[in-house]
């Protein structure tokens, strides 16, 4: 799928963030929480810099017996207690607070075990040149 110019800028931003987070990720398996546009852009950015991920967490589509971005879809409980095994990339604009609270309940710490990649809403505002 061809990226739009704005998505290209966002993808570059995500690549930088992924590289910055690599010291937290280390040997952990990466899990993408969110199977929408944000998740797609994150997975494209990961591919561009030679990173891969194991699963997609998407509670709305877990029972559909489908793959998202070519990976198996898991329910959130799958990663419960797995903060030493998984690094979670939360790739969504909505429900971040709820997902964050759930990850904390599962034993994850923000920045150390998961990171939010939903800043697209802050990026897509048009810039007015005067």
LOVOGU-629223 format. One line per field, with one value per residue: x, y, z of N, C-alpha, C, O, CB in turn. Coordinates in pm, 1 decimal, decimal comma, padded with zeros to 6 digits. Glycine has a CB too. Layout:
# LOVOGU-629223
nxx: c(X | ...)
nyy: c(Y | ...)
nzz: c(Z | ...)
caxx: c(X | ...)
cayy: c(Y | ...)
cazz: c(Z | ...)
cxx: c(X | ...)
cyy: c(Y | ...)
czz: c(Z | ...)
oxx: c(X | ...)
oyy: c(Y | ...)
ozz: c(Z | ...)
cbxx: c(X | ...)
cbyy: c(Y | ...)
cbzz: c(Z | ...)
END
This chain:
# LOVOGU-629223
nxx: c(00084,2 | 00058,3 | 00197,7 | 00060,7 | 00179,0 | 00176,9 | 00159,1 | 00405,2 | 00578,5 | 00491,5 | 00555,8 | 00834,4 | 00876,0 | 00789,5 | 00982,2 | 01212,5 | 01136,5 | 01112,7 | 01380,1 | 01492,7 | 01369,2 | 01485,3 | 01672,4 | 01511,9 | 01353,2 | 01525,4 | 01585,0 | 01322,8 | 01008,0 | 00820,8 | 00498,9 | 00214,8 | -00036,4 | -00326,7 | -00494,2 | -00534,4 | -00499,9 | -00281,9 | -00137,7 | -00068,7 | 00102,5 | 00306,1 | 00399,7 | 00498,7 | 00704,0 | 00866,0 | 00942,0 | 01094,2 | 01322,8 | 01425,8 | 01306,0 | 01089,6 | 00772,0 | 00569,0 | 00290,6 | -00046,8 | -00247,5 | -00583,4 | -00873,0 | -01124,3 | -01126,6 | -01040,5 | -01183,2 | -01236,0 | -01084,7 | -00868,1 | -00573,7 | -00375,8 | -00183,6 | -00035,4 | 00006,6 | -00079,0 | -00375,9 | -00427,9 | -00593,5 | -00610,7 | -00550,9 | -00365,2 | -00105,1 | -00075,4 | 00109,9 | 00346,1 | 00560,9 | 00836,2 | 00884,4 | 00754,4 | 00745,9 | 00527,3 | 00377,3 | 00162,9 | -00060,9 | -00264,0 | -00525,4 | -00742,9 | -00879,0 | -00642,1 | -00588,6 | -00739,3 | -00616,8 | -00355,5 | -00400,8 | -00484,8 | -00252,7 | -00077,8 | -00209,0 | -00154,6 | 00108,7 | 00299,3 | 00528,6 | 00516,0 | 00711,0 | 00933,7 | 00824,3 | 00616,4 | 00499,1 | 00347,6 | 00219,8 | 00048,9 | 00047,1 | -00033,0 | -00259,4 | -00169,4 | 00002,4 | -00112,9 | -00233,4 | -00290,7 | -00028,3 | 00001,5 | 00151,3 | 00273,9)
nyy: c(-00117,3 | 00218,8 | 00499,5 | 00806,4 | 01146,7 | 01281,5 | 01066,5 | 00960,8 | 01142,7 | 01103,1 | 00836,1 | 00853,6 | 00992,3 | 00796,6 | 00600,0 | 00721,0 | 00731,5 | 00457,8 | 00376,1 | 00523,8 | 00397,5 | 00149,9 | 00065,5 | 00008,6 | -00191,7 | -00403,1 | -00739,3 | -00815,2 | -00938,2 | -00769,8 | -00633,1 | -00517,6 | -00303,6 | -00246,1 | -00243,6 | -00069,7 | 00223,1 | 00357,8 | 00140,2 | 00015,1 | 00206,0 | 00211,3 | -00053,8 | -00048,2 | 00140,0 | -00001,0 | -00217,5 | -00080,9 | -00015,5 | -00255,2 | -00397,4 | -00628,3 | -00770,1 | -00963,6 | -01018,2 | -00889,1 | -00698,5 | -00672,2 | -00617,9 | -00587,9 | -00737,8 | -00991,9 | -01233,0 | -01281,9 | -01452,8 | -01380,3 | -01241,8 | -00961,7 | -00723,3 | -00932,4 | -01089,7 | -01291,4 | -01230,9 | -01136,1 | -01147,7 | -00894,9 | -01011,7 | -01205,5 | -01105,8 | -01054,5 | -01013,5 | -01042,5 | -00861,1 | -00886,6 | -01030,2 | -00912,6 | -00609,4 | -00350,8 | -00173,8 | 00080,3 | 00158,1 | 00370,3 | 00621,3 | 00660,1 | 00557,4 | 00530,3 | 00588,5 | 00394,9 | 00160,8 | 00201,5 | 00195,0 | -00071,2 | -00207,8 | -00132,2 | -00257,4 | -00515,6 | -00536,1 | -00387,7 | -00118,4 | 00217,9 | 00342,4 | 00175,8 | -00076,9 | -00037,5 | 00180,4 | 00474,2 | 00527,1 | 00715,9 | 00973,4 | 01087,7 | 01246,9 | 01489,3 | 01561,8 | 01588,3 | 01831,8 | 02103,5 | 02313,4 | 02653,7 | 02864,4 | 03185,9)
nzz: c(00000,0 | -00084,7 | 00076,3 | 00196,2 | 00157,7 | 00412,6 | 00587,7 | 00541,6 | 00669,3 | 00931,7 | 00959,4 | 00949,9 | 01188,4 | 01366,2 | 01316,0 | 01422,1 | 01690,0 | 01749,6 | 01718,9 | 01925,7 | 02141,3 | 02142,2 | 02334,9 | 02552,3 | 02454,1 | 02376,7 | 02410,7 | 02413,0 | 02288,7 | 02046,6 | 02064,5 | 01901,0 | 01996,0 | 01869,7 | 01572,4 | 01358,4 | 01148,1 | 01272,9 | 01375,4 | 01134,8 | 01017,6 | 01209,6 | 01187,0 | 00926,1 | 00956,4 | 01132,8 | 00971,6 | 00780,7 | 00927,9 | 00994,8 | 01204,6 | 01375,9 | 01476,3 | 01703,1 | 01761,4 | 01725,5 | 01930,9 | 01962,9 | 02081,5 | 01971,2 | 01740,9 | 01786,4 | 01781,2 | 01517,6 | 01366,7 | 01197,0 | 01039,8 | 01121,7 | 00969,9 | 00883,1 | 01105,8 | 01393,6 | 01581,6 | 01911,6 | 02232,1 | 02489,7 | 02746,9 | 02689,7 | 02712,9 | 02978,0 | 03271,0 | 03134,1 | 03114,6 | 03117,9 | 02896,5 | 02675,5 | 02480,8 | 02451,8 | 02196,3 | 02183,4 | 01954,9 | 01872,3 | 01867,4 | 02027,0 | 02343,2 | 02483,0 | 02752,9 | 02887,7 | 02791,2 | 02881,4 | 03162,6 | 03184,0 | 03099,9 | 03307,1 | 03521,0 | 03437,4 | 03502,1 | 03365,4 | 03296,0 | 03201,4 | 02934,9 | 03007,7 | 02951,9 | 02776,4 | 02514,1 | 02383,4 | 02067,0 | 01943,3 | 01854,1 | 01619,8 | 01586,5 | 01682,6 | 01489,5 | 01240,8 | 01205,8 | 00992,7 | 00872,8 | 00870,8 | 00657,9 | 00674,5)
caxx: c(00000,0 | 00137,2 | 00173,4 | 00036,5 | 00292,8 | 00170,8 | 00191,6 | 00549,8 | 00636,9 | 00457,0 | 00636,1 | 00970,1 | 00871,3 | 00780,4 | 01113,7 | 01299,9 | 01092,9 | 01149,9 | 01525,0 | 01514,4 | 01320,3 | 01550,6 | 01738,2 | 01409,1 | 01300,5 | 01633,5 | 01553,4 | 01180,0 | 00925,9 | 00735,6 | 00356,9 | 00144,7 | -00173,8 | -00404,6 | -00485,7 | -00583,2 | -00405,5 | -00159,9 | -00064,7 | -00011,8 | 00216,9 | 00413,2 | 00460,1 | 00577,9 | 00825,7 | 00948,4 | 00999,5 | 01195,9 | 01446,2 | 01467,4 | 01245,3 | 00971,8 | 00685,9 | 00515,9 | 00144,6 | -00129,4 | -00353,5 | -00698,7 | -00985,2 | -01245,0 | -01118,5 | -00974,4 | -01266,5 | -01264,1 | -00998,0 | -00796,7 | -00442,2 | -00363,5 | -00045,4 | 00029,6 | 00035,1 | -00191,1 | -00440,9 | -00444,8 | -00669,7 | -00521,0 | -00508,8 | -00253,1 | 00023,1 | -00079,7 | 00225,5 | 00456,0 | 00642,1 | 00976,2 | 00889,6 | 00699,0 | 00740,5 | 00400,8 | 00361,5 | 00020,9 | -00072,2 | -00403,7 | -00550,1 | -00849,9 | -00873,2 | -00507,2 | -00593,7 | -00788,0 | -00512,5 | -00246,6 | -00441,1 | -00485,1 | -00113,7 | -00024,9 | -00266,9 | -00086,7 | 00245,2 | 00386,6 | 00561,8 | 00527,3 | 00846,2 | 01016,2 | 00758,4 | 00523,6 | 00507,4 | 00232,4 | 00247,1 | -00076,4 | 00060,8 | -00070,3 | -00355,2 | -00095,5 | 00089,5 | -00184,6 | -00287,0 | -00225,1 | 00058,4 | -00027,9 | 00267,3 | 00232,4)
cayy: c(00000,0 | 00340,7 | 00595,2 | 00945,1 | 01227,7 | 01308,4 | 00941,4 | 00943,2 | 01220,3 | 01035,1 | 00713,7 | 00894,8 | 01022,7 | 00668,8 | 00534,1 | 00784,1 | 00689,7 | 00317,0 | 00370,3 | 00575,6 | 00299,4 | 00019,2 | 00023,3 | -00048,4 | -00312,2 | -00501,3 | -00874,7 | -00843,4 | -00949,6 | -00651,8 | -00655,3 | -00395,5 | -00297,2 | -00161,0 | -00294,2 | 00028,0 | 00303,1 | 00379,2 | 00014,3 | -00007,3 | 00295,8 | 00163,9 | -00175,8 | -00007,6 | 00202,8 | -00109,8 | -00290,4 | 00005,1 | -00013,6 | -00392,3 | -00451,8 | -00711,3 | -00784,0 | -01099,5 | -01027,2 | -00769,3 | -00702,3 | -00596,4 | -00684,0 | -00580,1 | -00827,8 | -01116,1 | -01349,1 | -01285,2 | -01553,0 | -01313,8 | -01187,8 | -00818,5 | -00695,2 | -01061,9 | -01152,7 | -01342,3 | -01135,6 | -01188,6 | -01063,9 | -00830,2 | -01099,6 | -01288,3 | -01049,4 | -01028,3 | -01064,5 | -01069,2 | -00741,0 | -00923,4 | -01096,0 | -00830,5 | -00464,2 | -00320,5 | -00046,2 | 00115,2 | 00231,3 | 00413,1 | 00756,3 | 00654,9 | 00455,8 | 00512,8 | 00588,7 | 00263,4 | 00063,3 | 00227,9 | 00141,2 | -00216,2 | -00252,4 | -00115,6 | -00369,3 | -00637,5 | -00534,8 | -00315,1 | 00019,1 | 00303,1 | 00367,0 | 00055,9 | -00195,4 | 00000,0 | 00318,3 | 00523,2 | 00575,4 | 00770,0 | 01117,7 | 01133,9 | 01356,5 | 01612,9 | 01587,3 | 01609,7 | 01965,8 | 02175,2 | 02424,3 | 02773,0 | 02949,0 | 03326,1)
cazz: c(00000,0 | -00096,5 | 00184,0 | 00164,1 | 00203,4 | 00555,6 | 00653,6 | 00530,1 | 00778,8 | 01055,6 | 00963,0 | 00987,1 | 01331,0 | 01436,1 | 01304,7 | 01521,1 | 01823,5 | 01764,3 | 01740,9 | 02061,2 | 02238,8 | 02126,8 | 02459,3 | 02639,9 | 02390,4 | 02384,2 | 02364,4 | 02427,9 | 02168,7 | 02031,1 | 02040,5 | 01860,6 | 02047,6 | 01780,3 | 01436,2 | 01262,0 | 01070,8 | 01351,1 | 01376,3 | 01001,2 | 00998,0 | 01297,4 | 01131,4 | 00809,2 | 01009,0 | 01186,9 | 00858,3 | 00719,4 | 01007,0 | 01023,5 | 01327,0 | 01354,5 | 01593,5 | 01716,0 | 01764,3 | 01732,8 | 02031,3 | 01916,0 | 02147,9 | 01888,7 | 01625,3 | 01826,1 | 01749,2 | 01374,1 | 01303,8 | 01088,1 | 01072,0 | 01097,3 | 00931,1 | 00864,9 | 01235,9 | 01471,1 | 01671,3 | 02047,1 | 02324,0 | 02585,2 | 02856,3 | 02644,1 | 02755,4 | 03122,2 | 03344,0 | 03041,5 | 03092,4 | 03093,0 | 02765,4 | 02568,7 | 02480,9 | 02384,9 | 02128,0 | 02179,2 | 01828,6 | 01858,9 | 01917,4 | 02125,9 | 02447,8 | 02536,3 | 02899,7 | 02929,7 | 02759,7 | 02976,2 | 03292,8 | 03174,7 | 03097,9 | 03442,9 | 03597,2 | 03391,8 | 03551,5 | 03273,6 | 03331,5 | 03083,2 | 02882,7 | 03024,6 | 02896,7 | 02669,3 | 02468,3 | 02308,5 | 01932,2 | 01894,7 | 01842,4 | 01486,2 | 01599,9 | 01703,9 | 01375,2 | 01115,3 | 01195,8 | 00883,6 | 00909,9 | 00789,9 | 00634,2 | 00656,9)
cxx: c(00088,9 | 00098,1 | 00145,7 | 00154,0 | 00293,0 | 00205,4 | 00341,3 | 00620,8 | 00611,6 | 00539,6 | 00779,7 | 00978,0 | 00867,9 | 00912,3 | 01209,7 | 01264,4 | 01129,9 | 01299,4 | 01558,2 | 01474,3 | 01396,6 | 01622,2 | 01638,9 | 01359,7 | 01399,5 | 01590,5 | 01405,6 | 01114,3 | 00834,8 | 00594,0 | 00295,6 | 00003,1 | -00247,7 | -00385,5 | -00535,9 | -00471,0 | -00274,6 | -00073,5 | 00001,7 | 00111,8 | 00334,2 | 00480,1 | 00542,4 | 00709,5 | 00920,7 | 01017,4 | 01113,6 | 01327,6 | 01487,5 | 01415,5 | 01124,0 | 00891,3 | 00620,8 | 00364,4 | 00083,1 | -00233,4 | -00465,8 | -00823,0 | -01113,2 | -01244,6 | -01060,0 | -01053,6 | -01295,8 | -01179,2 | -00929,5 | -00655,4 | -00445,3 | -00215,4 | 00034,1 | 00057,7 | -00094,4 | -00243,9 | -00466,3 | -00532,1 | -00573,8 | -00468,4 | -00389,7 | -00119,2 | 00028,0 | 00040,6 | 00348,5 | 00549,9 | 00789,9 | 00993,8 | 00851,2 | 00723,9 | 00619,5 | 00405,3 | 00211,8 | 00002,8 | -00218,2 | -00417,9 | -00654,6 | -00822,1 | -00733,0 | -00509,5 | -00638,4 | -00683,5 | -00395,8 | -00280,3 | -00440,2 | -00342,3 | -00048,7 | -00078,8 | -00199,3 | 00059,6 | 00345,6 | 00411,0 | 00578,7 | 00673,5 | 00935,0 | 00958,0 | 00656,7 | 00539,7 | 00388,6 | 00277,1 | 00118,5 | -00073,0 | 00016,9 | -00167,8 | -00288,2 | -00015,7 | 00009,9 | -00250,2 | -00217,2 | -00140,7 | 00029,7 | 00097,2 | 00218,8 | 00339,5)
cyy: c(00123,8 | 00438,7 | 00733,5 | 01027,3 | 01253,1 | 01183,3 | 00916,3 | 01019,7 | 01153,7 | 00908,4 | 00745,6 | 00926,0 | 00892,5 | 00592,6 | 00589,6 | 00737,9 | 00543,8 | 00302,0 | 00417,5 | 00473,2 | 00167,2 | -00026,8 | -00030,7 | -00182,5 | -00427,4 | -00635,9 | -00910,9 | -00859,5 | -00827,0 | -00695,4 | -00520,6 | -00402,4 | -00195,5 | -00203,1 | -00199,4 | 00100,3 | 00324,7 | 00253,2 | -00014,1 | 00079,5 | 00252,5 | 00040,4 | -00145,1 | 00056,1 | 00097,0 | -00186,0 | -00211,1 | 00003,7 | -00152,7 | -00450,3 | -00535,3 | -00716,9 | -00921,0 | -01108,3 | -00888,9 | -00793,3 | -00614,1 | -00665,6 | -00681,5 | -00684,3 | -00964,4 | -01241,0 | -01364,4 | -01387,2 | -01496,3 | -01279,4 | -01039,1 | -00790,9 | -00825,5 | -01137,5 | -01195,6 | -01235,1 | -01203,6 | -01093,3 | -01004,5 | -00922,6 | -01187,2 | -01237,5 | -01017,8 | -01093,1 | -01086,9 | -00953,3 | -00772,2 | -00984,5 | -01002,8 | -00681,3 | -00428,9 | -00180,5 | -00021,7 | 00209,6 | 00266,8 | 00556,2 | 00756,6 | 00543,7 | 00435,3 | 00504,0 | 00451,9 | 00154,6 | 00079,0 | 00168,5 | -00011,0 | -00271,6 | -00240,1 | -00226,2 | -00501,8 | -00642,3 | -00463,3 | -00173,1 | 00099,9 | 00338,8 | 00243,4 | -00064,1 | -00163,6 | 00147,1 | 00349,9 | 00580,0 | 00630,3 | 00918,8 | 01172,5 | 01250,1 | 01491,3 | 01653,7 | 01631,1 | 01747,8 | 02038,6 | 02290,9 | 02538,9 | 02856,2 | 03090,9 | 03401,0)
czz: c(00000,0 | 00012,9 | 00128,3 | 00215,2 | 00353,9 | 00634,9 | 00648,7 | 00641,8 | 00912,9 | 01068,8 | 01001,6 | 01136,3 | 01412,2 | 01429,1 | 01408,7 | 01662,1 | 01848,8 | 01791,5 | 01882,1 | 02168,0 | 02237,0 | 02253,1 | 02561,9 | 02585,0 | 02405,0 | 02328,0 | 02377,5 | 02290,8 | 02163,9 | 01996,1 | 02005,4 | 01915,9 | 01962,7 | 01635,3 | 01329,7 | 01189,4 | 01145,5 | 01352,2 | 01242,8 | 00979,8 | 01086,2 | 01237,8 | 01005,9 | 00853,4 | 01063,0 | 01074,5 | 00794,8 | 00795,6 | 01054,6 | 01153,3 | 01289,1 | 01484,0 | 01589,0 | 01696,8 | 01754,1 | 01841,0 | 01978,7 | 01969,2 | 02065,3 | 01776,7 | 01659,3 | 01786,3 | 01600,3 | 01298,2 | 01179,2 | 01135,1 | 01039,3 | 01076,5 | 00920,4 | 00993,1 | 01304,8 | 01566,0 | 01805,1 | 02127,7 | 02427,3 | 02695,7 | 02818,1 | 02697,2 | 02904,9 | 03190,2 | 03257,7 | 03018,3 | 03070,4 | 02954,1 | 02650,9 | 02591,9 | 02396,6 | 02324,5 | 02114,2 | 02060,8 | 01802,6 | 01908,9 | 02027,4 | 02224,8 | 02504,8 | 02688,5 | 02951,7 | 02905,9 | 02856,5 | 03113,2 | 03292,6 | 03174,5 | 03235,7 | 03533,3 | 03562,2 | 03437,1 | 03462,5 | 03325,8 | 03203,3 | 03057,9 | 02894,5 | 02950,0 | 02787,8 | 02636,5 | 02378,6 | 02174,5 | 01871,3 | 01871,7 | 01707,4 | 01492,3 | 01619,9 | 01581,2 | 01253,5 | 01104,5 | 01080,5 | 00937,5 | 00815,1 | 00778,2 | 00605,4 | 00582,8)
oxx: c(00184,6 | -00020,4 | 00200,8 | 00223,2 | 00398,7 | 00273,1 | 00398,0 | 00713,7 | 00700,4 | 00588,1 | 00840,5 | 01075,4 | 00935,6 | 00950,7 | 01280,1 | 01352,5 | 01174,1 | 01339,8 | 01641,9 | 01538,4 | 01373,7 | 01632,1 | 01677,3 | 01328,6 | 01360,4 | 01561,9 | 01368,0 | 01158,9 | 00778,8 | 00572,2 | 00321,6 | -00070,2 | -00233,3 | -00274,5 | -00575,9 | -00361,7 | -00167,3 | 00047,8 | 00115,1 | 00213,8 | 00449,1 | 00602,8 | 00644,9 | 00814,4 | 01041,6 | 01136,8 | 01217,1 | 01433,7 | 01572,5 | 01475,2 | 01063,6 | 00938,4 | 00617,6 | 00315,5 | 00149,7 | -00299,7 | -00445,7 | -00872,5 | -01201,8 | -01350,4 | -01032,8 | -00993,6 | -01373,4 | -01199,0 | -00932,7 | -00623,4 | -00508,4 | -00132,1 | 00154,6 | 00126,1 | -00202,6 | -00166,8 | -00519,5 | -00543,4 | -00466,0 | -00351,9 | -00320,2 | -00029,2 | 00125,7 | 00069,3 | 00446,3 | 00613,3 | 00861,5 | 01104,9 | 00907,6 | 00723,4 | 00609,5 | 00433,5 | 00142,4 | 00045,0 | -00286,4 | -00333,3 | -00654,2 | -00750,9 | -00707,2 | -00439,8 | -00582,0 | -00664,1 | -00343,5 | -00197,7 | -00399,1 | -00314,3 | 00027,1 | -00004,2 | -00188,0 | 00127,8 | 00466,2 | 00324,7 | 00646,0 | 00749,5 | 01005,1 | 01031,9 | 00615,1 | 00586,6 | 00336,8 | 00361,4 | 00083,2 | -00177,2 | 00028,7 | -00159,3 | -00341,7 | 00028,6 | 00062,2 | -00315,5 | -00094,5 | -00177,5 | 00033,5 | 00144,4 | 00131,9 | 00324,9)
oyy: c(00131,7 | 00459,0 | 00772,5 | 00983,6 | 01247,0 | 01191,4 | 00857,4 | 00966,8 | 01148,6 | 00876,8 | 00671,4 | 00890,2 | 00880,5 | 00527,1 | 00514,0 | 00708,9 | 00509,8 | 00223,7 | 00358,0 | 00463,9 | 00081,6 | -00147,2 | -00107,9 | -00274,3 | -00538,0 | -00645,9 | -01026,0 | -00802,4 | -00786,2 | -00781,7 | -00420,8 | -00496,7 | -00074,6 | -00198,7 | -00243,0 | 00046,6 | 00311,1 | 00259,3 | -00061,8 | 00031,9 | 00256,4 | 00030,2 | -00209,1 | 00029,3 | 00104,4 | -00215,1 | -00267,5 | 00019,9 | -00167,0 | -00543,6 | -00515,4 | -00673,1 | -00986,3 | -01195,2 | -00786,8 | -00897,0 | -00495,3 | -00760,8 | -00764,2 | -00716,5 | -01044,0 | -01345,2 | -01451,8 | -01406,5 | -01556,0 | -01287,0 | -00996,3 | -00831,3 | -00828,5 | -01239,9 | -01143,5 | -01158,3 | -01314,5 | -00974,8 | -01059,6 | -00911,9 | -01238,1 | -01317,2 | -00960,3 | -01211,1 | -01145,2 | -00946,1 | -00692,0 | -00989,6 | -01011,7 | -00633,2 | -00472,2 | -00082,2 | -00093,8 | 00325,1 | 00202,8 | 00606,0 | 00845,4 | 00447,9 | 00333,2 | 00420,9 | 00399,9 | 00066,8 | -00020,0 | 00099,6 | -00073,0 | -00371,0 | -00328,1 | -00282,8 | -00590,1 | -00741,9 | -00477,5 | -00114,7 | 00057,3 | 00362,4 | 00209,6 | -00143,5 | -00253,2 | 00226,9 | 00263,6 | 00669,5 | 00594,4 | 00984,2 | 01292,7 | 01342,3 | 01594,8 | 01768,1 | 01705,0 | 01777,3 | 02034,9 | 02356,9 | 02522,4 | 02912,5 | 03111,5 | 03520,6)
ozz: c(00077,1 | 00039,5 | 00025,3 | 00307,2 | 00416,8 | 00737,4 | 00740,8 | 00702,9 | 00998,0 | 01177,4 | 01078,7 | 01202,7 | 01514,3 | 01526,0 | 01475,7 | 01743,0 | 01958,5 | 01877,4 | 01949,9 | 02272,7 | 02322,4 | 02276,7 | 02649,8 | 02660,8 | 02442,2 | 02208,7 | 02355,1 | 02191,2 | 02265,6 | 01911,1 | 02072,6 | 01886,2 | 01981,2 | 01582,3 | 01221,8 | 01171,4 | 01086,8 | 01332,4 | 01238,0 | 00929,8 | 01042,4 | 01237,6 | 00982,2 | 00794,9 | 01041,6 | 01082,0 | 00759,3 | 00735,3 | 01142,6 | 01207,2 | 01183,8 | 01589,0 | 01484,7 | 01624,6 | 01771,2 | 01842,3 | 01953,1 | 01908,9 | 02086,8 | 01722,6 | 01569,4 | 01760,2 | 01561,6 | 01178,2 | 01071,6 | 01253,7 | 00942,7 | 01157,5 | 00945,2 | 00990,1 | 01277,7 | 01623,6 | 01810,9 | 02096,3 | 02449,5 | 02733,8 | 02906,2 | 02723,8 | 02952,7 | 03170,0 | 03304,6 | 02913,0 | 03010,4 | 02901,2 | 02541,8 | 02705,3 | 02281,8 | 02393,1 | 02042,5 | 02064,7 | 01722,5 | 01983,2 | 02112,7 | 02194,6 | 02568,6 | 02746,8 | 03047,9 | 02990,0 | 02907,6 | 03173,0 | 03390,7 | 03241,3 | 03276,5 | 03613,3 | 03647,1 | 03413,2 | 03482,7 | 03391,5 | 03109,5 | 03151,9 | 02799,1 | 02891,9 | 02714,3 | 02717,6 | 02307,8 | 02168,8 | 01759,0 | 01869,6 | 01683,2 | 01411,3 | 01580,1 | 01570,7 | 01170,1 | 01004,4 | 01072,2 | 01034,7 | 00693,1 | 00876,9 | 00520,7 | 00557,4)
cbxx: c(-00095,9 | 00118,6 | 00292,6 | -00097,5 | 00293,1 | 00031,8 | 00115,8 | 00599,9 | 00580,6 | 00306,5 | 00632,3 | 01013,9 | 00747,9 | 00667,7 | 01172,7 | 01290,2 | 00940,6 | 01111,1 | 01600,2 | 01435,2 | 01175,2 | 01649,2 | 01815,4 | 01290,7 | 01270,2 | 01680,3 | 01635,3 | 01110,6 | 00842,6 | 00791,8 | 00286,0 | 00143,7 | -00178,1 | -00365,4 | -00560,4 | -00670,8 | -00467,3 | -00195,0 | -00157,4 | -00116,7 | 00177,2 | 00358,1 | 00350,7 | 00497,8 | 00791,3 | 00862,6 | 00891,2 | 01144,7 | 01429,5 | 01613,1 | 01204,9 | 01011,8 | 00578,3 | 00551,8 | 00096,7 | -00196,6 | -00302,6 | -00701,6 | -01010,6 | -01258,5 | -01035,8 | -00951,7 | -01395,8 | -01242,1 | -01079,2 | -00872,6 | -00327,6 | -00423,1 | 00021,2 | 00156,1 | 00114,0 | -00149,5 | -00573,9 | -00307,2 | -00783,6 | -00591,6 | -00624,7 | -00249,7 | 00051,8 | -00212,2 | 00189,5 | 00401,4 | 00627,7 | 01025,3 | 00798,2 | 00549,9 | 00874,3 | 00282,7 | 00433,9 | -00028,2 | -00014,6 | -00498,9 | -00594,1 | -00986,9 | -00924,5 | -00416,5 | -00689,5 | -00917,1 | -00464,3 | -00220,2 | -00580,1 | -00559,8 | -00034,1 | -00061,9 | -00417,9 | -00093,9 | 00289,7 | 00324,9 | 00690,9 | 00442,7 | 00910,9 | 01030,6 | 00690,5 | 00377,5 | 00640,0 | 00156,4 | 00306,1 | -00184,2 | 00202,1 | -00130,8 | -00448,0 | -00003,3 | 00170,9 | -00289,7 | -00269,3 | -00329,5 | 00209,3 | -00143,3 | 00353,9 | 00203,8)
cbyy: c(-00000,3 | 00404,6 | 00600,0 | 00994,3 | 01359,5 | 01359,5 | 00825,5 | 00990,9 | 01362,1 | 01002,6 | 00642,0 | 01017,7 | 01111,1 | 00584,1 | 00552,8 | 00937,3 | 00709,6 | 00238,2 | 00456,4 | 00705,6 | 00272,4 | 00024,4 | 00139,9 | 00049,8 | -00286,1 | -00517,8 | -00974,2 | -00730,9 | -01083,8 | -00556,6 | -00720,4 | -00378,3 | -00258,4 | -00014,0 | -00419,2 | 00128,1 | 00436,9 | 00420,9 | -00099,0 | 00022,3 | 00442,4 | 00132,2 | -00279,2 | 00091,1 | 00305,0 | -00206,2 | -00320,8 | 00147,0 | 00077,9 | -00398,6 | -00337,8 | -00854,2 | -00671,1 | -01154,7 | -01097,4 | -00735,9 | -00654,1 | -00585,7 | -00619,4 | -00440,3 | -00764,2 | -01116,0 | -01340,0 | -01148,5 | -01678,5 | -01185,5 | -01262,0 | -00732,5 | -00599,4 | -01043,0 | -01055,7 | -01467,4 | -01082,1 | -01209,0 | -01145,6 | -00714,8 | -01187,6 | -01292,6 | -00924,0 | -01081,1 | -01191,9 | -01111,2 | -00647,2 | -01021,9 | -01216,7 | -00856,5 | -00398,0 | -00332,8 | -00045,3 | 00181,5 | 00148,0 | 00318,2 | 00847,4 | 00634,4 | 00325,5 | 00628,0 | 00699,4 | 00228,8 | 00079,7 | 00380,5 | 00192,3 | -00260,8 | -00172,1 | 00024,1 | -00379,4 | -00647,3 | -00672,4 | -00311,2 | 00025,1 | 00431,3 | 00484,1 | 00022,4 | -00270,6 | -00030,5 | 00343,4 | 00629,8 | 00462,3 | 00738,1 | 01156,4 | 01020,0 | 01329,6 | 01598,2 | 01463,5 | 01503,6 | 02042,6 | 02227,6 | 02383,6 | 02856,7 | 02894,3 | 03394,0)
cbzz: c(00121,6 | -00235,1 | 00279,5 | 00224,7 | 00131,3 | 00594,9 | 00589,4 | 00391,4 | 00779,7 | 01060,6 | 00826,9 | 00904,8 | 01363,8 | 01377,4 | 01162,7 | 01511,6 | 01839,5 | 01638,5 | 01636,1 | 02081,1 | 02214,0 | 02012,7 | 02519,6 | 02655,5 | 02241,4 | 02528,3 | 02440,8 | 02507,9 | 02167,8 | 01922,0 | 02165,2 | 01704,1 | 02201,5 | 01798,2 | 01426,5 | 01331,0 | 01035,7 | 01495,3 | 01412,4 | 00892,1 | 01029,6 | 01438,0 | 01098,2 | 00720,7 | 01119,4 | 01271,3 | 00753,2 | 00710,2 | 01126,7 | 01025,1 | 01425,9 | 01307,4 | 01599,1 | 01850,9 | 01892,3 | 01594,2 | 02173,8 | 01759,1 | 02281,2 | 01829,1 | 01517,0 | 01975,7 | 01823,9 | 01315,2 | 01266,8 | 01041,3 | 00993,2 | 01216,3 | 01032,9 | 00792,7 | 01327,2 | 01549,6 | 01610,2 | 02116,6 | 02393,6 | 02647,9 | 02899,6 | 02491,7 | 02676,8 | 03184,1 | 03410,7 | 02912,6 | 03209,9 | 03200,0 | 02764,7 | 02555,6 | 02425,3 | 02483,5 | 01987,4 | 02315,3 | 01711,0 | 01937,3 | 01804,3 | 02058,5 | 02394,1 | 02491,5 | 02950,9 | 02855,5 | 02613,6 | 02988,4 | 03330,8 | 03048,8 | 02995,5 | 03500,0 | 03570,8 | 03239,5 | 03571,6 | 03131,4 | 03418,7 | 03100,0 | 02956,9 | 03173,0 | 03006,7 | 02709,3 | 02393,8 | 02389,3 | 01843,6 | 01989,1 | 01867,5 | 01406,0 | 01714,8 | 01822,1 | 01342,2 | 01099,4 | 01329,5 | 00783,5 | 00905,8 | 00851,5 | 00516,4 | 00792,6)
END
